[in-house]
Amino acid sequence: VQYDSPGRDDRSNRSLNREWVEISNTGRRSVNLDGWTLKDEDGRTYTFDHYRLEGRSTVRVHTGHGRDTDSDLYQDRRHYVWDNRSDTATLRNDHGRRIDSESWGHHRHGGHR
C-alpha cells in the first residue's frame, strides 16, 4: 500500500494517483475479481467491475481518475482514501469473505503509537 502520496497532498489527480494498493495473484490461474471489494476503515469502498487478474500478476488500484488497464485500475475519486497515520485496506471476495488486509500505524502491532 502506498498510503502517503509522495509530495504535497494537494488533491491533484496526479497526487491522488500516487496513492494506491497493489493486489497480487501469486497462483498460476487467473481470478475473476468481479464484485470483489477494497475497503478502508471509514467504509470507503471500491468494487471491482468486470476485471480478471491473471495468474502471477499484479494490479495497482489508484485513488484518482484514469483509464483502466490490465495492470492499473482507478477508483475515480477526488479525495484521498488511505489515512497517512493509520488505516487498514481490506480485500473481500464477492461473497464478503476477507481475502487479505494490510494495516499501518496504530493497528500494525495491535497497540497504539
Secondary structure as UniProt FT lines:
FT   HELIX           13..17
FT   STRAND          20..25
FT   STRAND          31..32
FT   TURN            34..35
FT   STRAND          37..39
FT   TURN            41..42
FT   STRAND          45..47
FT   STRAND          52..53
FT   TURN            55..56
FT   STRAND          57..62
FT   STRAND          72..74
FT   STRAND          87..92
FT   TURN            94..95
FT   STRAND          98..104
FT   HELIX           105..107
FT   TURN            108..109
//
